[in-house]
Structure formats: C-alpha cells, structure tokens
Amino acid sequence: MPNRKKWLEWHGAAVLGAATVLGFAPFGLFPLPFATLALLFRAWRGAATPWRAAQTGYVWGLGFFLAGVSWIYVSLNQFGDMAPPLAAVATLLFCAVLAAFPALAGFAFARYRGGTAGGDALLAAGLWALTEWLRGWIFTGFPWLALGYSPSRADAVVSHRPGALRHLAGTVRRARWRVAAGVCRAHLPPLMKQLRYKAVEQKTLSSP
C-alpha cells in the first residue's frame, strides 16, 4: 500500500511537471506554472524525509523537461541524422540530468525548512531561484524553461505597453533573486556556524 501511494505521488508529480510547460510559449497559460509549483512545494512540505522530497522533485523535473525540451530529439534525429532510438536515449539522459536541479531544491527545502508557512514559502521560492540559476550557469548552462520566461506570452495583459513583455519577465526574475538573497541571508549564517562547529568538533576528536 505505501508503494502504491508513492507511485501515485510520482505520477501526479510527473503530470504537474509536464503541465507546467503549458505556461510557456506557444501555449501562453502563464499563471499555470505558479499553480503547479505551489502544488510541488506543498508536496515537499508533506514529504517524510529530504530524500522523499528529492524524489518528488526529480519526477516533477522529468515530466517538466521531457515535455518542454522535446525539440532536442527533433534536432538530434532530423537535423543531426541520429538514429531514433539513440536520439530518444540521448534526450532522456539529458532530461534526467536536468531533473536533478528540482530534486536538489526539494532535498534542501525538506532539510532546512523551519515549519512556518511563510518561512517555508520563502525558502522554497529562494531555493527554486537558486537552482534555476545553477542550471543556467553550470557547464555553460541551459536556462531553457526558466520560470521568468513564462509571462512573456501574456499579450492580453501587457501588449498596450511597448517592451512590457520583456519588462514583465525581467520583473519576475528580479523578484525571484530578491527572495533568494533573503533566504540566503536567513539560512546561510546558521548553516555555516553549524559546519564550523562540526569541523572544530572533528578536529578535537581526531587530535591526540
């Protein structure tokens, strides 16, 4: 029965991840990613262990990237002349690596969450912004499907202002960075203090 519940949770997370892609061009349902992320954060809050939260984040990421970067298969197969099975495996492996970033955010959230709804919301948003930045920077980066781009198709809302679409996406990204900076200021000093204490304790125990 617990395994059945776990599989249902994973299927739900994968569906939520895939549905998030509808918030980006050409679909333009830009409020949708905020709802799917809220449900993901809620699942993280209910996770029994950090590893369980990481698993949920990983499955969510698989659904998200498999649905959102399918053009990589097309590029490898049609334009790179790669055999379909090899192109499919390469795309799957690529998405499996990308899914590690939501998994990392889920693990860190469950490990360092404080328990209050407001604090958990700030921590989850900050960790999401941080792992998105890592995904866009590490190994030259792959910033595709960053959340800040989802409002870029909100033509009905902002089309009356020149440059408003770009401004809206930039505002979302800046807000995420501010949240990330606040979370880092709140959580990094206690973490560093704990690490220094552990290092001193280990050095004391190992000294003759």
C-alpha positions in Angstrom: 0.0 0.0 0.0 2.8 2.5 0.8 4.4 1.7 -2.6 1.1 2.3 -4.3 0.8 5.7 -2.6 4.4 6.5 -3.7 3.7 5.6 -7.3 0.6 7.7 -7.3 2.5 10.7 -5.9 5.2 10.2 -8.5 2.7 10.0 -11.3 1.0 13.2 -10.0 4.3 15.0 -9.8 5.2 14.0 -13.4 1.8 15.2 -14.7 2.3 18.5 -12.8 5.7 18.9 -14.3 4.5 18.3 -17.8 1.5 20.6 -17.4 3.8 23.4 -16.3 5.1 23.6 -19.9 1.7 25.0 -20.9 2.6 28.2 -19.2 5.3 28.9 -21.8 5.1 29.8 -25.5 3.3 29.0 -27.7 0.6 28.0 -25.2 0.8 31.1 -23.1 -1.1 29.9 -20.0 1.3 32.0 -17.9 -0.4 31.7 -14.5 -0.3 27.9 -14.6 3.4 27.4 -13.6 2.7 29.3 -10.3 -0.1 26.8 -9.5 1.9 23.7 -10.4 4.9 24.9 -8.4 2.7 25.7 -5.5 1.4 22.1 -5.5 5.0 20.9 -5.8 6.0 23.0 -2.8 3.1 21.6 -0.9 4.2 18.0 -1.7 7.7 18.9 -0.4 6.2 20.2 2.9 4.4 16.8 3.3 7.5 14.7 2.5 8.5 12.5 5.3 12.3 12.8 4.6 14.5 15.0 2.4 15.1 12.1 0.1 11.4 11.7 -0.4 11.2 15.4 -1.3 14.1 15.0 -3.7 12.4 12.1 -5.4 9.2 14.1 -5.9 11.2 17.0 -7.3 13.1 14.7 -9.6 10.0 13.1 -11.0 8.4 16.5 -11.4 11.5 17.6 -13.3 11.4 14.6 -15.6 7.9 15.4 -16.6 8.7 19.1 -17.0 11.8 18.7 -19.2 10.6 15.7 -21.2 7.6 17.7 -22.2 9.4 21.0 -22.6 12.6 20.1 -24.5 11.3 17.5 -26.9 12.9 19.7 -29.6 16.2 18.2 -28.7 15.0 14.8 -30.0 14.0 16.5 -33.2 17.3 18.3 -33.5 19.3 15.1 -33.0 17.1 12.9 -35.2 16.1 15.1 -38.1 18.9 17.6 -38.3 21.7 15.5 -36.7 20.7 12.4 -38.6 20.9 10.3 -35.3 19.0 7.1 -35.3 15.7 7.4 -33.5 16.5 5.0 -30.6 19.8 6.8 -29.9 18.2 10.2 -30.1 15.5 9.1 -27.7 18.0 7.8 -25.2 20.2 10.9 -25.5 17.1 13.1 -24.9 16.0 11.0 -21.9 19.5 11.1 -20.4 19.7 14.9 -20.9 16.3 15.4 -19.2 17.4 13.0 -16.4 20.4 15.3 -15.7 18.2 18.5 -15.7 15.7 16.9 -13.3 18.5 16.8 -10.7 18.1 20.5 -10.1 14.4 20.4 -8.9 15.5 17.3 -6.9 18.2 19.3 -5.2 15.8 22.1 -4.4 13.4 19.6 -2.9 16.1 18.0 -0.8 17.4 21.3 0.6 13.9 22.5 1.3 13.0 19.4 3.3 16.3 19.5 5.1 16.3 23.2 6.2 12.6 24.1 6.4 11.5 25.9 9.5 7.9 24.7 9.7 6.0 28.0 9.3 4.0 28.5 6.2 5.5 31.9 5.4 9.1 30.9 6.0 8.7 27.7 4.0 7.2 29.6 1.1 10.2 32.0 1.1 12.7 29.1 1.4 11.1 27.1 -1.5 11.0 30.1 -3.8 14.5 31.0 -2.9 15.8 27.5 -3.5 14.0 27.3 -6.8 15.5 30.6 -8.0 19.0 29.4 -6.9 18.7 26.0 -8.6 17.4 27.7 -11.8 20.4 29.9 -11.7 22.7 26.9 -11.3 21.0 25.2 -14.2 21.6 28.3 -16.3 25.2 28.6 -15.3 26.9 25.3 -14.6 28.6 23.6 -17.5 27.9 26.8 -19.6 24.2 26.5 -18.6 20.8 25.5 -20.0 18.4 28.2 -19.0 15.6 26.9 -21.1 12.1 26.9 -19.4 13.2 29.3 -16.6 10.1 30.5 -14.8 10.8 34.2 -15.6 10.1 33.5 -19.2 6.6 32.1 -18.6 4.8 35.6 -18.6 6.5 36.5 -21.9 3.3 35.5 -23.8 0.9 37.4 -21.6 0.0 39.6 -24.6 -3.5 40.3 -23.5 -2.3 41.7 -20.2 0.6 43.9 -21.3 0.5 44.4 -25.0 -0.6 48.0 -24.7 2.9 49.0 -23.4 6.0 48.9 -25.6 8.6 46.5 -24.2 6.2 45.4 -21.5 6.6 41.7 -22.1 10.4 41.9 -21.6 9.9 44.1 -18.6 7.4 41.6 -17.0 9.7 38.7 -17.5 12.6 40.7 -16.0 10.5 41.7 -13.0 9.7 38.1 -12.3 13.3 37.1 -12.4 14.4 40.1 -10.2 11.7 39.2 -7.7 13.0 35.6 -7.5 16.5 36.8 -7.0 15.4 39.1 -4.1 13.7 36.2 -2.5 16.8 34.0 -3.0 19.0 36.7 -1.4 16.7 37.0 1.6 16.6 33.2 2.1 20.4 33.0 1.9 20.8 35.8 4.4 18.4 34.0 6.8 19.7 30.4 6.4 23.3 30.5 5.5 24.8 32.0 8.7 23.2 29.3 11.0 24.4 26.7 8.5 27.9 28.0 8.3 28.0 28.2 12.1 26.9 24.6 12.4 29.5 23.5 9.8 32.3 25.4 11.7 31.2 23.7 15.0 31.3 20.3 13.3 34.8 21.0 11.9 36.1 22.1 15.4 34.5 19.0 17.0 36.0 16.7 14.4 39.4 18.3 14.8 39.2 17.9 18.6 38.2 14.3 18.4 41.0 13.5 16.0 43.8 15.3 17.8 46.0 13.1 20.1 
